[in-house]
Amino acid sequence: MTITGSGSATPDQFLSNNDLALMVDTSDEWIKARTGIGKRHLASSSVSLSQLSAQAASKALEMSGLAPNDLDLILLATSSPDDLFGSACQVQSLIGASRAVAFDLTAACSGFVFALVTAAQYIRTGSYRNVLVIGADILSRWVDWNDRGTCILFGDGAGAIVCQATETGDRLLGFEMCSDGSQNSSLNLGYQGLEKSLNTKAEITQGNYQFITMNGREVYRFAVAKVPEVIEKALYHAGLSAADLDWLLLHQANQRIIDAVADRLKITSEKVISNVAEYGNTSAASIPIALDEAIRQRKVKDGDIIATSGFGAGLSWGSAIIQWGK
Ligand code: UT7
C-alpha cells in the first residue's frame, strides 16, 4: 500500500491559555511550560464530527487524484462520534462515496495508527484498493471545563489520508500495536446510568457518558516508557533503526512527552514534527493533522520515512513506520 493524499480540518474559533486562565485556576506560563500548548481550536454547535471529517476527507481525496466513487472503504477513527451507532456512514454520504463501505473504529488517541494498520490489511489481502482513513475527535464536548487537569489539554479537529494498493513496494514499512486494559482507569470517558426497573423481573440502567477523567501523571509515565519501546519494535519489523528516520511524528499530547521520546530514541529536534502549540491534543486527529501540515509545507518530501506513534486511553499504544510518496 501507499499513501497518496492527506487533508485536515480544524474549527476556526479557538481558546488561548489566557482565555482559560479566566475560567480556571491556571496560567499561560504553567500550561506552556508543562505541555507546550498555546491554544486549542473548538467546534461550535453548528459543527459536527461528520462535517469536520468530510472536509478533511475531501482535501485528502483531491490531493490523491481519486474521486469519491473510487473509494472502496472508509475507516473513521473517533471516540466522539455524532451518533453512538457511528458516524462513518454519515461521512460517506457527505463526500458522496456511494460505492464504499464505511465504519467507525474506536481506539482513542491510538485510533489513527490502528485504523491505518487496519486499512493496510484490507489492501494487502487484495480485498480493497482505495481506502480512506480518517482520525477525528471533538473532545471539547466531553471535557469538564471546570477541571484544570484536563481542560487545558484538548482541542478539536479532523485529519485524513488516502491509502491505495500499489504494485511498486509497500509504504507501510512496519508496525506494532499494544493495549493494556488493566490500566483502563487512568483515562476514561465512562458511561454512568441510574438503575431502572422495567418490571419485577428486568432491571436496566439509563444514563449518559460522563466527562473525561484522567490520572495525568500515570498517563505521562506510561507514554514516556511505552512509546519509545513500541517505535523500536515497529522499526525492527521494518528492518530499520531510529537513525534511518527522517521524521518523528507522535500523537500531539504534550511537548514534554514528544521531547522525552525523541531524546530516548536519540532523534534531534529538527526531525520532530509538532503542532501541539497550535491545536493541543486532538486525540485521533492529531497525527493526520500534523502529517497533512508537514506535507503541505513541503517539509515531508517524497521518499521520507516517518515514525508515527499514537497512545492513550485503553490504555492503548502503537506505531506505524510509513514512507511518504507515490
Ligand atoms: O492522549 C493522551 C492524553 N493524556 C495525556 O497525554 C496526559 C499526560 N500527562 C500530562 O500531560 C501531564 O501529566 C499534565 C500536563 C496533565 C500535568 O502535568 P504534570 O507536570 O504531570 O503536573 P502534575 O499533575 O504533577 O501537577 C503538578 C502541580 C500540582 O500542584 P501541587 O500538587 O504540586 O501543588 C497540580 O495541582 O500542578 C498543579 N496543576 C496545575 N497548575 C496550574 C495541575 N494542573 C494545573 C493547571 N494549572 N492547569
Residues whose N, C-alpha, C, O or C-beta is under 5 A from the ligand:
A	BS01	UT7	D25 T26 S27 W30 R34 T35 C109 R148 G149 I152 G216 R217 V219 Y220 A253 N254 F311 G312
